[in-house]
Amino acid sequence: MVQDLDRSEAFYAGVLGLPVVARHADAEGKPRSVWLDIGGGAFLAIERADADGPRRADDAPGLHCIAIGIAAGERENWRARLMAAGHPIERQTSFTIYTRDPDGNLVGLSHHPIPAAPAEARRAFSVAIFARNAGEILLVRHRRLGTWLPVGGEIEPGETPLEAARRELREETGLEGRFPEGLGGFSRVAGTPAGIIGFEEHMAGSKGLHMNFAFVADVATRDLRACDEWDGAQWTRDASGIDCPENVRQLVRLAASIPQAAFVREPPE
């Protein structure tokens, strides 16, 4: 039973694509019900309610859920289609996604017994900046991950890695960095960004895989501007005793050991 027959038909026929097989009117000729084909000779009858009332709780006795079969490979397409139509996914299992129809009835789209394929990890390019002052490297305690890391973040669309490194350092600390040229190794290759000391890949929790460019930047002060990304800061030459990933320890040692270059690229005016 539904309060608005047209609105419900728009959901079941328009969004879910169930074919209308019959329409019925009441004694006054007003629309009373719409029947929709759900396959196998069965149909879903949507009836107009003539009285208002609270929606039955999901755990109360009675019919609980309308379930419609979908192909497992179409799960994400259905998710996007429902979201675009204003029906977000309320909950999900490995076999079924659940939404609500316009009257709040629970609707499941299920591909049981075939489970959903594991979602691929999100991937993003990022930068890490090993800010250096008086030979020591800045590490901050990352609030979300609960570990010590250099400042950094994801590269935004249209940015180069070096531009992202300057921006992230400024946003997370208030510092302006001086990125040294000619650090040796692959940094001597023409066209390599100033200050780059390495590249590594790591999982970043819910943000997926970070493909990370590591930079060293000399800063003139240790006066940091507070940032929501971190809740503690320390300067060190050796991160051996610090709770941080092993590649961070390695890059701290590398960044601290590099002589300060005589020539650096100044930040843009």
DRENKEVO-951247 format. One record per residue (C-alpha): y, z, x; residue number from 1; residue in one letter. Coordinates in steps of 0.5 Angstrom, whole numbers, plus 2048, in hexadecimal, padded with zeros to 3 digits. Layout:
! DRENKEVO-951247
<rec north="Y" up="Z" east="X" k="NUM" r="A"/>
...
END
This chain:
! DRENKEVO-951247
<rec north="800" up="800" east="800" k="1" r="M"/>
<rec north="807" up="7FE" east="803" k="2" r="V"/>
<rec north="80E" up="7FF" east="801" k="3" r="Q"/>
<rec north="811" up="7F8" east="802" k="4" r="D"/>
<rec north="80C" up="7F3" east="801" k="5" r="L"/>
<rec north="810" up="7ED" east="804" k="6" r="D"/>
<rec north="811" up="7F1" east="80B" k="7" r="R"/>
<rec north="80A" up="7F3" east="80B" k="8" r="S"/>
<rec north="808" up="7EC" east="80A" k="9" r="E"/>
<rec north="80D" up="7EA" east="810" k="10" r="A"/>
<rec north="809" up="7EE" east="814" k="11" r="F"/>
<rec north="802" up="7ED" east="813" k="12" r="Y"/>
<rec north="803" up="7E5" east="812" k="13" r="A"/>
<rec north="809" up="7E4" east="816" k="14" r="G"/>
<rec north="807" up="7E8" east="81C" k="15" r="V"/>
<rec north="800" up="7E9" east="81C" k="16" r="L"/>
<rec north="7FF" up="7E2" east="819" k="17" r="G"/>
<rec north="7FA" up="7E4" east="814" k="18" r="L"/>
<rec north="7F9" up="7DE" east="80F" k="19" r="P"/>
<rec north="7FB" up="7E0" east="807" k="20" r="V"/>
<rec north="7F6" up="7DE" east="803" k="21" r="V"/>
<rec north="7F8" up="7E0" east="7FC" k="22" r="A"/>
<rec north="7FF" up="7E4" east="7F9" k="23" r="R"/>
<rec north="7FE" up="7E8" east="7F2" k="24" r="H"/>
<rec north="804" up="7EA" east="7ED" k="25" r="A"/>
<rec north="804" up="7F0" east="7E8" k="26" r="D"/>
<rec north="805" up="7EF" east="7E1" k="27" r="A"/>
<rec north="80D" up="7EE" east="7E2" k="28" r="E"/>
<rec north="80B" up="7E8" east="7E7" k="29" r="G"/>
<rec north="80E" up="7EC" east="7ED" k="30" r="K"/>
<rec north="80A" up="7EC" east="7F3" k="31" r="P"/>
<rec north="804" up="7F1" east="7F3" k="32" r="R"/>
<rec north="800" up="7EF" east="7F9" k="33" r="S"/>
<rec north="7FF" up="7EA" east="7FF" k="34" r="V"/>
<rec north="7F8" up="7E9" east="801" k="35" r="W"/>
<rec north="7F7" up="7E7" east="809" k="36" r="L"/>
<rec north="7F1" up="7E4" east="80C" k="37" r="D"/>
<rec north="7ED" up="7E8" east="811" k="38" r="I"/>
<rec north="7E7" up="7E4" east="813" k="39" r="G"/>
<rec north="7E0" up="7E4" east="811" k="40" r="G"/>
<rec north="7E2" up="7E4" east="809" k="41" r="G"/>
<rec north="7E6" up="7EA" east="809" k="42" r="A"/>
<rec north="7ED" up="7EB" east="808" k="43" r="F"/>
<rec north="7F2" up="7F0" east="808" k="44" r="L"/>
<rec north="7F6" up="7F2" east="802" k="45" r="A"/>
<rec north="7FD" up="7F4" east="802" k="46" r="I"/>
<rec north="7FF" up="7F8" east="7FC" k="47" r="E"/>
<rec north="806" up="7F9" east="7F9" k="48" r="R"/>
<rec north="807" up="801" east="7F9" k="49" r="A"/>
<rec north="80B" up="803" east="7F2" k="50" r="D"/>
<rec north="80D" up="80A" east="7F5" k="51" r="A"/>
<rec north="810" up="80D" east="7FB" k="52" r="D"/>
<rec north="80C" up="812" east="7FF" k="53" r="G"/>
<rec north="80B" up="815" east="806" k="54" r="P"/>
<rec north="806" up="811" east="80B" k="55" r="R"/>
<rec north="7FF" up="814" east="80B" k="56" r="R"/>
<rec north="7FE" up="817" east="812" k="57" r="A"/>
<rec north="7FA" up="813" east="817" k="58" r="D"/>
<rec north="7F4" up="819" east="817" k="59" r="D"/>
<rec north="7F4" up="81A" east="80F" k="60" r="A"/>
<rec north="7EE" up="818" east="80B" k="61" r="P"/>
<rec north="7EE" up="811" east="809" k="62" r="G"/>
<rec north="7EF" up="80A" east="80C" k="63" r="L"/>
<rec north="7F2" up="80B" east="813" k="64" r="H"/>
<rec north="7F3" up="804" east="816" k="65" r="C"/>
<rec north="7F3" up="7FD" east="815" k="66" r="I"/>
<rec north="7F0" up="7FA" east="81B" k="67" r="A"/>
<rec north="7F0" up="7F2" east="81D" k="68" r="I"/>
<rec north="7EC" up="7EF" east="822" k="69" r="G"/>
<rec north="7EF" up="7EB" east="828" k="70" r="I"/>
<rec north="7ED" up="7E8" east="82E" k="71" r="A"/>
<rec north="7ED" up="7ED" east="835" k="72" r="A"/>
<rec north="7F1" up="7E7" east="838" k="73" r="G"/>
<rec north="7F7" up="7E7" east="833" k="74" r="E"/>
<rec north="7F8" up="7EF" east="833" k="75" r="R"/>
<rec north="7FF" up="7EE" east="837" k="76" r="E"/>
<rec north="801" up="7E8" east="833" k="77" r="N"/>
<rec north="800" up="7EC" east="82D" k="78" r="W"/>
<rec north="804" up="7F2" east="830" k="79" r="R"/>
<rec north="80A" up="7EE" east="831" k="80" r="A"/>
<rec north="80A" up="7EA" east="82B" k="81" r="R"/>
<rec north="809" up="7F1" east="827" k="82" r="L"/>
<rec north="80F" up="7F4" east="82B" k="83" r="M"/>
<rec north="813" up="7EE" east="82A" k="84" r="A"/>
<rec north="812" up="7EF" east="823" k="85" r="A"/>
<rec north="814" up="7F6" east="823" k="86" r="G"/>
<rec north="80E" up="7F9" east="823" k="87" r="H"/>
<rec north="80C" up="7FD" east="829" k="88" r="P"/>
<rec north="806" up="7FF" east="82C" k="89" r="I"/>
<rec north="805" up="806" east="82A" k="90" r="E"/>
<rec north="7FE" up="808" east="82E" k="91" r="R"/>
<rec north="7F9" up="804" east="831" k="92" r="Q"/>
<rec north="7F2" up="804" east="833" k="93" r="T"/>
<rec north="7EE" up="800" east="838" k="94" r="S"/>
<rec north="7EC" up="7FC" east="832" k="95" r="F"/>
<rec north="7F1" up="7FD" east="82D" k="96" r="T"/>
<rec north="7F9" up="7FD" east="82C" k="97" r="I"/>
<rec north="7FC" up="800" east="826" k="98" r="Y"/>
<rec north="802" up="7FF" east="822" k="99" r="T"/>
<rec north="805" up="800" east="81C" k="100" r="R"/>
<rec north="807" up="7FC" east="816" k="101" r="D"/>
<rec north="80D" up="7FC" east="812" k="102" r="P"/>
<rec north="80B" up="802" east="80E" k="103" r="D"/>
<rec north="808" up="806" east="814" k="104" r="G"/>
<rec north="801" up="804" east="813" k="105" r="N"/>
<rec north="7FD" up="804" east="819" k="106" r="L"/>
<rec north="7FB" up="7FD" east="81B" k="107" r="V"/>
<rec north="7F6" up="7FC" east="821" k="108" r="G"/>
<rec north="7F5" up="7F6" east="825" k="109" r="L"/>
<rec north="7EE" up="7F6" east="828" k="110" r="S"/>
<rec north="7EA" up="7F2" east="82D" k="111" r="H"/>
<rec north="7E4" up="7F7" east="82D" k="112" r="H"/>
<rec north="7DF" up="7F7" east="830" k="113" r="P"/>
<rec north="7E2" up="7F3" east="836" k="114" r="I"/>
<rec north="7E7" up="7F8" east="83A" k="115" r="P"/>
<rec north="7EE" up="7F6" east="83C" k="116" r="A"/>
<rec north="7EE" up="7F3" east="843" k="117" r="A"/>
<rec north="7F1" up="7F8" east="848" k="118" r="P"/>
<rec north="7F9" up="7F7" east="849" k="119" r="A"/>
<rec north="7FB" up="7F4" east="84F" k="120" r="E"/>
<rec north="800" up="7F8" east="853" k="121" r="A"/>
<rec north="807" up="7F7" east="853" k="122" r="R"/>
<rec north="80A" up="7F4" east="859" k="123" r="R"/>
<rec north="811" up="7F4" east="85C" k="124" r="A"/>
<rec north="815" up="7F3" east="862" k="125" r="F"/>
<rec north="818" up="7F9" east="865" k="126" r="S"/>
<rec north="81C" up="7FC" east="86B" k="127" r="V"/>
<rec north="81C" up="803" east="86F" k="128" r="A"/>
<rec north="822" up="805" east="873" k="129" r="I"/>
<rec north="820" up="80A" east="879" k="130" r="F"/>
<rec north="827" up="80C" east="87A" k="131" r="A"/>
<rec north="829" up="80F" east="881" k="132" r="R"/>
<rec north="82E" up="814" east="883" k="133" r="N"/>
<rec north="82E" up="817" east="88A" k="134" r="A"/>
<rec north="827" up="814" east="88B" k="135" r="G"/>
<rec north="824" up="817" east="885" k="136" r="E"/>
<rec north="821" up="814" east="87F" k="137" r="I"/>
<rec north="823" up="816" east="878" k="138" r="L"/>
<rec north="81D" up="817" east="873" k="139" r="L"/>
<rec north="81E" up="819" east="86C" k="140" r="V"/>
<rec north="81A" up="81D" east="867" k="141" r="R"/>
<rec north="818" up="818" east="861" k="142" r="H"/>
<rec north="819" up="81B" east="85B" k="143" r="R"/>
<rec north="814" up="817" east="857" k="144" r="R"/>
<rec north="80F" up="816" east="85C" k="145" r="L"/>
<rec north="80F" up="81D" east="85F" k="146" r="G"/>
<rec north="80F" up="81B" east="866" k="147" r="T"/>
<rec north="814" up="81A" east="86C" k="148" r="W"/>
<rec north="816" up="813" east="86D" k="149" r="L"/>
<rec north="81C" up="80E" east="870" k="150" r="P"/>
<rec north="821" up="80C" east="86B" k="151" r="V"/>
<rec north="820" up="806" east="868" k="152" r="G"/>
<rec north="81E" up="802" east="861" k="153" r="G"/>
<rec north="81C" up="7FB" east="85E" k="154" r="E"/>
<rec north="820" up="7F5" east="860" k="155" r="I"/>
<rec north="824" up="7F2" east="85A" k="156" r="E"/>
<rec north="824" up="7EB" east="858" k="157" r="P"/>
<rec north="828" up="7E7" east="85D" k="158" r="G"/>
<rec north="828" up="7EC" east="862" k="159" r="E"/>
<rec north="826" up="7EB" east="869" k="160" r="T"/>
<rec north="822" up="7F1" east="86C" k="161" r="P"/>
<rec north="828" up="7F2" east="871" k="162" r="L"/>
<rec north="82D" up="7F2" east="86B" k="163" r="E"/>
<rec north="828" up="7F7" east="867" k="164" r="A"/>
<rec north="828" up="7FC" east="86D" k="165" r="A"/>
<rec north="82F" up="7FC" east="86D" k="166" r="R"/>
<rec north="830" up="7FE" east="866" k="167" r="R"/>
<rec north="82A" up="803" east="865" k="168" r="E"/>
<rec north="82C" up="807" east="86B" k="169" r="L"/>
<rec north="833" up="807" east="868" k="170" r="R"/>
<rec north="831" up="809" east="861" k="171" r="E"/>
<rec north="82C" up="80E" east="863" k="172" r="E"/>
<rec north="830" up="811" east="869" k="173" r="T"/>
<rec north="837" up="80F" east="869" k="174" r="G"/>
<rec north="836" up="80D" east="870" k="175" r="L"/>
<rec north="838" up="806" east="873" k="176" r="E"/>
<rec north="833" up="803" east="878" k="177" r="G"/>
<rec north="834" up="7FF" east="87E" k="178" r="R"/>
<rec north="82E" up="7FB" east="87F" k="179" r="F"/>
<rec north="82C" up="7F9" east="886" k="180" r="P"/>
<rec north="82B" up="7F2" east="889" k="181" r="E"/>
<rec north="825" up="7F0" east="88E" k="182" r="G"/>
<rec north="820" up="7F6" east="88D" k="183" r="L"/>
<rec north="81A" up="7F3" east="891" k="184" r="G"/>
<rec north="814" up="7F0" east="88E" k="185" r="G"/>
<rec north="815" up="7EB" east="888" k="186" r="F"/>
<rec north="81C" up="7EE" east="887" k="187" r="S"/>
<rec north="81E" up="7E9" east="88D" k="188" r="R"/>
<rec north="81C" up="7E3" east="889" k="189" r="V"/>
<rec north="822" up="7DF" east="886" k="190" r="A"/>
<rec north="824" up="7E0" east="87F" k="191" r="G"/>
<rec north="820" up="7E7" east="87F" k="192" r="T"/>
<rec north="825" up="7EC" east="87B" k="193" r="P"/>
<rec north="828" up="7F1" east="880" k="194" r="A"/>
<rec north="825" up="7F8" east="880" k="195" r="G"/>
<rec north="81E" up="7F6" east="87D" k="196" r="I"/>
<rec north="819" up="7FA" east="881" k="197" r="I"/>
<rec north="812" up="7F9" east="87D" k="198" r="G"/>
<rec north="80F" up="7F7" east="876" k="199" r="F"/>
<rec north="80A" up="7FB" east="872" k="200" r="E"/>
<rec north="807" up="7FB" east="86C" k="201" r="E"/>
<rec north="805" up="801" east="867" k="202" r="H"/>
<rec north="804" up="803" east="860" k="203" r="M"/>
<rec north="80A" up="807" east="85D" k="204" r="A"/>
<rec north="807" up="80A" east="857" k="205" r="G"/>
<rec north="809" up="807" east="851" k="206" r="S"/>
<rec north="80D" up="802" east="854" k="207" r="K"/>
<rec north="807" up="7FF" east="857" k="208" r="G"/>
<rec north="807" up="7FB" east="85E" k="209" r="L"/>
<rec north="80D" up="7FB" east="862" k="210" r="H"/>
<rec north="80D" up="7F6" east="867" k="211" r="M"/>
<rec north="812" up="7FA" east="86C" k="212" r="N"/>
<rec north="817" up="7F7" east="871" k="213" r="F"/>
<rec north="819" up="7FD" east="876" k="214" r="A"/>
<rec north="820" up="7FE" east="879" k="215" r="F"/>
<rec north="823" up="802" east="87E" k="216" r="V"/>
<rec north="82A" up="803" east="87D" k="217" r="A"/>
<rec north="82F" up="808" east="881" k="218" r="D"/>
<rec north="834" up="80C" east="87D" k="219" r="V"/>
<rec north="83A" up="810" east="87F" k="220" r="A"/>
<rec north="839" up="816" east="87C" k="221" r="T"/>
<rec north="834" up="81B" east="878" k="222" r="R"/>
<rec north="838" up="81C" east="872" k="223" r="D"/>
<rec north="834" up="81A" east="86C" k="224" r="L"/>
<rec north="836" up="819" east="865" k="225" r="R"/>
<rec north="831" up="81C" east="860" k="226" r="A"/>
<rec north="82C" up="817" east="85D" k="227" r="C"/>
<rec north="827" up="817" east="857" k="228" r="D"/>
<rec north="822" up="814" east="85B" k="229" r="E"/>
<rec north="821" up="81A" east="860" k="230" r="W"/>
<rec north="821" up="821" east="860" k="231" r="D"/>
<rec north="821" up="823" east="867" k="232" r="G"/>
<rec north="823" up="820" east="86E" k="233" r="A"/>
<rec north="822" up="821" east="875" k="234" r="Q"/>
<rec north="823" up="81E" east="87C" k="235" r="W"/>
<rec north="81D" up="81D" east="881" k="236" r="T"/>
<rec north="81B" up="819" east="887" k="237" r="R"/>
<rec north="813" up="81A" east="886" k="238" r="D"/>
<rec north="810" up="81B" east="87F" k="239" r="A"/>
<rec north="80A" up="81D" east="881" k="240" r="S"/>
<rec north="80A" up="824" east="87D" k="241" r="G"/>
<rec north="80E" up="821" east="877" k="242" r="I"/>
<rec north="80A" up="820" east="871" k="243" r="D"/>
<rec north="80B" up="818" east="871" k="244" r="C"/>
<rec north="807" up="812" east="871" k="245" r="P"/>
<rec north="804" up="810" east="878" k="246" r="E"/>
<rec north="808" up="809" east="878" k="247" r="N"/>
<rec north="80E" up="80D" east="877" k="248" r="V"/>
<rec north="80C" up="812" east="87D" k="249" r="R"/>
<rec north="80B" up="80B" east="881" k="250" r="Q"/>
<rec north="812" up="808" east="87F" k="251" r="L"/>
<rec north="816" up="80F" east="880" k="252" r="V"/>
<rec north="813" up="80F" east="888" k="253" r="R"/>
<rec north="815" up="807" east="888" k="254" r="L"/>
<rec north="81C" up="808" east="885" k="255" r="A"/>
<rec north="81D" up="80E" east="88A" k="256" r="A"/>
<rec north="81B" up="80B" east="890" k="257" r="S"/>
<rec north="81F" up="804" east="88F" k="258" r="I"/>
<rec north="825" up="805" east="894" k="259" r="P"/>
<rec north="82C" up="804" east="890" k="260" r="Q"/>
<rec north="82E" up="7FD" east="891" k="261" r="A"/>
<rec north="834" up="7FB" east="894" k="262" r="A"/>
<rec north="836" up="7F6" east="88F" k="263" r="F"/>
<rec north="835" up="7F7" east="887" k="264" r="V"/>
<rec north="836" up="7F3" east="881" k="265" r="R"/>
<rec north="83C" up="7F7" east="87D" k="266" r="E"/>
<rec north="83B" up="7F8" east="876" k="267" r="P"/>
<rec north="83F" up="7F3" east="872" k="268" r="P"/>
<rec north="846" up="7F4" east="870" k="269" r="E"/>
END
